[in-house]
Amino acid sequence: MTDERYEIRGKIGQGGVGAVYRAYDTQLRREVAIKRVLTEGGYEDAETATKNLLKEATALSSVQHPHICTVYDAGMDKEGPYVVMELINGKTLDEMVERGTLTYEDFREVAIQSQEAMIAAQDLDLVHRDLKPSNVMVCWLPSGRFQVKLVDFGLAKFSAQPSLQTIDHGDAVFGSIFFMAPEQFERTPLDRRTDMYSLGAMYYFALAGTYPFNGDTAPQVMASHLQNTVQPLHEVRPDLPKWLCDWVMWHISRNMDDRPESARVALEKFISDEASAKNEGAASPAPSSGPQLVIPQTSTQAATVAAGTRLETGTAPQPITPPAGGRSITASQSVRPAAAGGNPLTGATAIQPASAAKPTTHSHPVTSTATAASHTTPAAAPQAAKGSFFSKMSNTTKIVLASVIGAAIIIFGILIISRLSANNETEVFNKLVKQIEDPTAKDIPTSEEELDILLKSLADLKNKDRHAVLLRLQVAKAVDNSFNPDRKILSYATTDAISDTTRENLFQILSRRQNTDVISDLLAYAADHVDQGSSRVAIEAAAKNPKDDDFRSYLNILRISENSQVTKTAEKALQSVISNSYNKTTLTDQLLSTVDQILDESKRLSVIRLLGATGTERARRKIETSLKSDEDGLRIAAAAGYADWPNDQPFDALITAIESEQVPQVRRSMFNSAFELLTADHSHGSPSEAELKWMTISSIAQTDSDKLRIISHLVNANAPYSTKTLEAFTNDRHNETVKDRALRALDKLKNR
């Protein structure tokens, strides 16, 4: 790089191994970004640094797409390798989320543009491997629309076939731990589905404002990913369409086979689901024509509002807005002026200009209109009336005309009364919604009439106060004993007149209200609508309060449902009941009496897995018999059942089965179960007993991925048995990759 062409004008940022500078290209007269490897070294040698930086240039230069950062030049000079790239003036996605989670409209653009970028990359068999909010830039076009660009392909790899995760000099995994896929921790082969998982975690973060997989320490975050411990997005953002939340959760499935196969598949499903929702009348949130609570805009969208209203930014959804003075347009919408009235309580508005807007008032005064009887007739009127048209009418005609006028007056009066009633209802609605501005509010006294007003407002799927209404329903408490709010909400939720989205929202509210009296009704609804999506949500709501008495109902739903999502949810609910039960023997009897009656193989395997969670002797005998079955699927299910066992009792049986297993897929399932059993949060015996178990499982590990997985755990655990077990991987039985990793792990333990 010649000093004459590029003028360095300052440092933009710095990472662990490189720095990015703002520069000016004197030949093409444009600002650019220049990326260099740090001279003090983030890599172990300059050759590796050069290789990785130039690899990024190769990756980016191979993809020409408006949503991927463009590479202009690359080379080597006396200071080392460099890459000249497009300079993007904007903010990272995580900076956007700091001021508030994304609205539906803005998220739609982020999702579509990022998926389109990944389609271009995947068409070249390019796996990014480090997708996270800080690698997504948001910038603004002159038209006012915002544009998303993916950056930092430093870890990208061209790979038509799955490839292993790179390990850095500190024995850590490249990439951000909050957005990494489970296979990146397990050192198993990566492919495009790894990027889909990271995209999903990033989408969840953008909509929820929290990491989907969290923890106080790195091992806890890793465990959260590996165990798929995540709160469903629709519980965090009930104001969003259910199909959208499911689409995001699809990306972050634990198993790679359960995720979108590619960005193209994911984008096609997004567009298809959105179109289906619109056809069903459950489209994306949009400005409501119904009553709304007017609240202040954010700092970039100042508005005149009624005193006392406020919005907690940073938690409520906020539109993506350009720098001060700029105008913005959501790419998916037509250009229109900012709607008067500001944001509703959710803050979920389309991207609009930052100019101030005056709030509208929904309680309109009724304009008084004088009737003919109130006018004063001039003195000359009687003369004018002589011989008039009215005087020539027959009596019958006069009676008919008088009747028509009378009816018109009555109808007009009814309209006025209805208008006054509507205005009063609007005032009540605004008062009710305003009550939950205080985030600590709970058990707010609510009359039956007020509850009816709140429920009725949910019929409008485009009402942007939906989130506020749902929150208000969550804290409603009857003013007296004349009615039961939970029963009333349940009754409204199970009527055929409402949409599935509203029904599912109300089921979620019932689960948060934690009234166990409605659980049996929720399960009855789930059983009657067993193959519908709302059945799954009803089961989830009931399972928030797992009870032994409901075990048979969940088991019946699992047995009769043909919907795979419903059966999975029922199985999860059954596991929750088992883990909270003090009478696992009775639950075991119910499972054993059901397993032989089920003809569907997948459901029979589910029951076998559930038996493992009970930890009873009868369950152990059934699983051990299944572990010796001639059916591959039954042996896999038995191994999965042992993985959930509450102690290490089945470990020896699993090891014996692994040593004699001839089918690779079954053997791997057995090995995974044995590994999960040893890493579970329960006692593993004395230090010597634990060491023996780890030495045993290490001795039967066949693949490099299994060996590296064990080594990673031993380093993170830093247990008394770690050193001796790691030393077993340094002998000549293992290849250079495994030996090198084990030696570096031992060095790391010594330095702790």
Secondary structure, 3 states (H helix, E strand, C coil): CCCCCEEEEEEEEECCCEEEEEEEECCCCEEEEEEEECCCCCCCCHHHHHHHHHHHHHHHHCCCCCCECCEEEEEEECCEEEEEEECCCEEEHHHHHHCCCECHHHHHHHHHHHHHHHHHHHCCCEECCCCCHHHEEEEECCCCEEEEEECCCCCCEECCCCECCCECCCCCECCCHHHCCHHHHHCCCECHHHHHHHHHHHHHHHHHCCCCCCCCCHHHHHHHHHHCCCCCHHHHCCCCCHHHHHHHHHHCCCCHHHCCCCHHHHHHHHHHHHHHHHHCCCCCCCCCCCCCCCCCCCCCCCCCCCCCCCCCECCECECCCCCCCCCCECCCCCCCCCCCCCCCCCCCCCCCCCCCCCCCCCCCCCCCCCCHHHCCCCCCHHHHHCCCCHHHCCHHHHHHHHHHHHHHHHHHHHHHHHHHHHHHHHHHHHHHHHHHHCCCCCCEEECHHHHHHHHHHCCCCCCCCHHHHHHHHHCEEECCCCCCHHHHHHHHHCCCCCCHHHHHHHHHHHHHHCCHHHHHHHHHHHHHCCCCHHHHHHHHHHCCCCCHHHHHHHHHHHHHCCCHHHHHHHHHHHHHHHHHCCCHHHHHHHHHHHHCCCCCHHHHHHHHHHHHHHCCHHHHHHHHHHHCCCCHHHHHHHHHHHHCCCCCCCHHHHHHHHHHCCCHHHHHHHHHHHHHHHHCCCCCCCHHHHHHHHHHHHHHCCCHHHHHHHHHHHHHHCCCCHHHHHHHHHCCCCCHHHHHHHHHHHHHHHCC
